Amino acid sequence: MSHPAPAAPAVFATPFGDFDLTRYPEDPRDQLRAWDAADGYALRRLAGEPGPEGVDVPAVDLGGEVVVVGDRWGALTTALAAHRPTLVTDSFLTVEATRANVARNGSPSGVRVVTTQDPVPARIDVLIVRVPKSLALLEDQLHRLAPSVHDDTVIVGTGMVTEIHTSTLDLFSRILGPTRTTLAEKKARLILTTPDPGLARPENPWPHSYALPRDVGVVSGHTVVNNAGVFCAERLDIGTRFFLGHLPGPAGQPTRVVDLGCGNGVVGTAVALADPSASVTFVDESYQAVASAEATFRMNVPDGEAEFVVGDALEGFPPGTADVVLNNPPFHSHQATTDAVAWRMFTGARRALRAGGELWVVGNRHLGYHTKLKRIFGNCEVVASDRKFVVLRAAKAARRA
């Protein structure tokens, strides 16, 4: 199957220069920009440009350790690349987008990338936080960053007005120090925090564990581990609950099963418990999710063997080697509602499956995944359905291998 041509970069004009940026993976059909007004607002503040208050502010000294947290597609990191920032991210897509955008713009190669599973810099002089969708992820990140903040650290948070709530500001205040917001500009707002290293902070509540209900098959009563930001980290979501009741049974022979978009790994763990001969690979683009899946698996299948992969869909997975792919696809990517993620997951699954291998998908009925699966596989069968969800099965035909 041919890959689409790269998308044409779009220009992000900032006080630090103009930058050609694209999202990842590059797709000419993707009309969404790789930045938004919140990115631009933060950069103008750092450069000392007056905001909507009309008050002159000094440019921020970027000569120390600059840390960017939660950049979506590398817009902030690329614009500040000359200052050798460290990017902290939970997203494989962000890592790849940032590396591509920095290289495309001929920026200095001093950008450092660490994930939410890595140690943060020991000292932070300038902290720029792009507010994530998940309040839990923000809480966990601020707790991990707080010990590196000192009295003179400049802290600037940024997000669209729909992303910044009283609870958001409360986290900055309780974990880092006194916090206020700016007036809105182009529907974006800044969060300005005065660091208080001596603040008596509450303990970080993450990761979080809970016991599964008693009516979800082989994993009933088992404990799952959730890092902050993982989908439905507080309880079992109803879509996964429905999926657990309709998973394929043991094949009677060793099989290679992929839990694609694994989240906390409960689906793949259920497979391993039901069929100890199965080899399970857990895949997600979130570092927090893959770490959660590994913790869940190790807790419940201590003697089992599995593989844990952070990546985009099944890009790079050995083609024609999987027997079954299990998938509960998301319908958003970094705040944008889109079917592009599901499409990449389905096409990647077809490449990864052997002839006769099957993709099993659970999703909301209204998303119409059956139409996509028929286009990609040439077939699609309804395994189970209720008023809200549907479980679908598509097989890779030998003649299409």
N, C-alpha and C positions, 0 to 999 in steps of 0.2 A: 504494500500500500504506500503510495507516494506521500511525502510530507509537504505541507503547504510552504510556499515561499515566505521568507522572513517579512514581517510587517515593516512598513516604512516608519522610521523613527519620527517622533514629534518633538518639537523644540520647547524646552522648559527654560524660560527666561528668569534669571535670578540675579541678585547683586554680586554673586560669585562667578557669573558667567552664564552663557547659554549652553544647554546640554541636550543632545539628542537621546531620547529615552524610549524604551519599549518595555512592555510587560513580558513575562515569561510563562509558558513558551511563546515565542513569537508566532503570530498568526495574522495574516492580512485581513481576516474576517473580524478580528477583535478591534472594535472601534473605541474601546475604553483607554483613557490616558494612563500613563504610568505615574502620575502625580495628581494632586488636587490642591485646592486653595489652602488647606492646612499646612502642606509642605512649604508653599511659597511664603505664607505668613511667618512661619518659624524662621526661615532663612532671612527675611527682611528684618526681623527683630535682632537676629544675631549680627547683622551688618550695621545696625544702628539706625535704620530707616524709621521715621515716625509712623506710628500706627494710627488707627481711627481716633484715638484720644487726642492726636495732634501734639503730643508731648515729645520733645527730643529725648532720645535715649542713647547712651554711649554704645559703640560697637563692642561686642564681646571679644575679649582676648582669647583667640583660639590656638595659642601657642602651647598649651598644656595637653593633658590627656582628654581627648574629646570622645564621648561615647554616645552613639545613636542607638536607641532602643525601639524596636517595632517598626522600622522602615518598611513600607509596603513593597515597593518595587525598586528600591535603591535610589530614589530621587534625592533624599537628604544626604545620603552617604556619598553619592557621586558628586553632588555640588560642593561638598566639604572635603573631597578626596585630597586636596592639596595640604590639608591639615592632619592627614594620617589618622582618621577616626577609627574607632572600633565599633563595628556593628554587632549588636546583640539581637538575635532573631530566633523564632521558633519555626520558621518556614523555610523548607527546601527551595520553594519557588522564589522566595526573596533572595536567598543566597545566590541562586543562578542568575536572577535578574540583575542583582547588584554587580556581580562579577562581569556580566556582559555589558552593562551600561558603563561601568568604569573603564573597561577596555575600549569600548566603542568611542568614548570621548577622549581617549589618549591621556587619561588622568594618571597621576602618579600611582605607583603600585603599592603604596604603603598602607592601603586599607586592610584592616584586620577584621576577620569575620569569626565570631564565636556564637555558639548556639545556646539555647536556654538550658542545656545540660552541661555547659562548660563553665569554669570559673570566670568571673568578671574581673576587669582590671582592679588592682589593689587600691589605686587612687584615681578619682575622677575629678577633673577640673571643670569640664563643661558636660552637662547631661541633657540630651535632647530626647524626649519621650514622645513617640507617636502613639496616641492612646489606642489600645487594641479593642476589638469588639468584645472580648471577654474581660469582665471586671476581675474575675479570679486570676487570670493571667497577669493583669496589671498588678494586683496585690502581691503575687509571688515575685514578680520582677522587681518591684520597689523594695521588697524585703531583702532580696539578694543584692541589690545595688546600694542600699543604705549604708552598710559599713564602709564603703569606699568613698562616701561623700564627706567633705570637710566644710569648715565655716565659709570658705570663699568659693565653693562650687557654684557655678551658674546653672540653674535648673529651669528648663523651658519645656513644658508639655504642649502638645498641639493636637488638634482634632477638629472635625466638623462639629457644629453646634449640636447636632443630633447624637453625637458620640460622647459629649461631656455633660455629666449629670452631677447632682449634689453628691452622690455616692463616689463619683470619680474624684472630686475635689477632697472629699473626706479621707480617701486613701492617701493622697499626697500629704495632707495635713498630719494624719496620724503616724505616717511612716517616715516622712522626710522633714516636715516642718511647716510653718505658717504658709498658707497658700491663698492666692487670689486669681481671678480670671480677668482677661482684658475684654474690651468691647469686641463685638463680632465684626469680621471683615470678610466679605464674600462668603458668608455663612460658615466661616471658620473662627475659631477662638483659641487663644493661648492660655496656658496655665503657668503662672509664675510662682515659684516656691522659694522661700528663704530657708536654706538648710539649717537644721538644728541637730548637730551630731550627738548631742547629749539627750535627745528626746527618748523618753521611756516608751519604746515601741512594743506593741503586742507581738506575740510569737507568730511566726509564719505557719498558717494552718495546713499548708500543702507539703507533700501529697496527701490525698484524702482516700480512705478506703471505706467500702461498705459491703455488706452481705447481700447477695442476690436473693430474690424472692424464692419461695419453695415450690413454685409451679412453672419453672422454666427448663424442664428437662434435666439433662445430665449435669448441668452447672448449678442446679438448684441449691441454694444455701452457701455456695462457694463465695469467696471474697474476691473482689476486684479492686485494683489499685488505679487511682486517677491522679495524674499531675494536673496542675492548674491549666485551664484553657482547653482541656480535652472535652469533647462533646458529651453532654449529660454526665458531668463528673460527680453529681450528687446522687444520682439514681439511674436505674435502667430505663432507657427511653423506650417508648411504646413500639417504635418500628423494629428495634433490635429484639424486643420481647417477642413480637410476632414472627420474626425471622427464626429465632431459636426454636420455635415450635414446628418449623417446616424445613429444617436443614436436610441435605441428602444424608442417607444412612451409610454405614460402613460399606466399602466396595467389595470386601472379601479378599482383597489383595492390597499390597502397599500402594498408596497413592500420594501424589504431591498436590497439596491443597494450598491455595493462596487466600489469605484474609486481606482483601484489598480495601484500603481506607479503614484500617483496623481499629482506630480509636483506642480504647483501653484493652482490646484484644479478647473480649469475651466470646466472640463468635469462633475465632480460631482455637481458643482454649476449649470450647465445647467440642469441637471436632477432635482435638487431641485426646480428650477424656473418653469420647465415644468410640474412637478408633486409635488405639495406641500405635498401630503400624503406620499411621498416616504421618507424612512429613509436612509440617505446616510452615509457611513463610508469611510473616506479618509485614505489611507494607503501608506506610502513610507518609504524607509530606510534612507532618508535624513531628518535630523531635520529641516534644512532650508526649505525644500519642504513642510513638514507638517505644519510648522508655516505659510508659504505662503498660503497654501490651507485654513487654518483657517481664515486668514485675508481676503482672497478673498470671502469666504463664508459669513463671518460676515458682510462684506461691502454690499453684494448684496442680502442676505437673512437674514436681521437682526432679524427676529422673528422665523427663522427656527431652527431646532434641528439636529445636526449631531455629529458624533464621529470622532476623529482625532487620528490616531495610527501610531507610529513609529515602524517599525518592518521589518523582512525579509519575503517578499512575504506575504503569509497569514498564516504563522506558528503561531499556538496558537489561530487562529480564530475559534469560535465555529463551528464544522462541521455540515453540512446540514442545515444551517440557512440563507444563502443568496439566494435571488431570481435571481439577476443579478450581474455579475462582469464585469466591463468595464476596459480594459487594453491596454495601449500603451507601450509595454515592451522595455527596453533599450537593446542594444546588446553589452554592455561593462560593466566591473566591475573593478573599480580602474585601468583604462588605458588598461586593457586586453580585447581584443575583444573575446566574448564568447556567446554561446547560453544557458549557465547554468542558467542565471538569468531568461530568458524566460521560461525555462523548470520548474524551481521552482514556478514561477508564475502560469503557466498553471496547474501543478499538485496540487498546493495549492488551486487554484480556484475550481477544481473538488471536493476536500474535503469539501470546504466551502459551495458549492451549495447544495440546496435541490434537491430532485428528480424532474426533469423537469426544473430546473434552467438553466440559460444560461450564457456562457462566450462570450463576444463580444471583439474582438481584432482588432486593427488597426496596420499595419506594412508595411514596404517596401515589394513590391511583391517578390523581389529576396531572401528574408529571408526564404521562404518556411514554414511559420508557419502552413499552412494547414496540412502538413505531421505530425507534432508533435501533433496537435489537434486530428487528426484521430486516432493516436496511444493511446492517453490518454482518449478521450471521445468515440471513435468508430464512430464519425460522425463529419462533418464540412461542413458548407454552406457558400458560398460567398454572402454577403449582398450587397456589392458595390465594384467597383474597377475603377481605372483609370490607366494611364500609369505608375505611380509611386507607388501608395498605394492600399491596399486591406483591406476591413473590413470583418472579418470572424465571424461566429457564431457557437458555439458548445453547445449542450445540454447534460445535465447529465441524462442518461436514468434511469428509476426506477429500472430496473432489475440489474443495476450495482451499486446501492446505498449501 
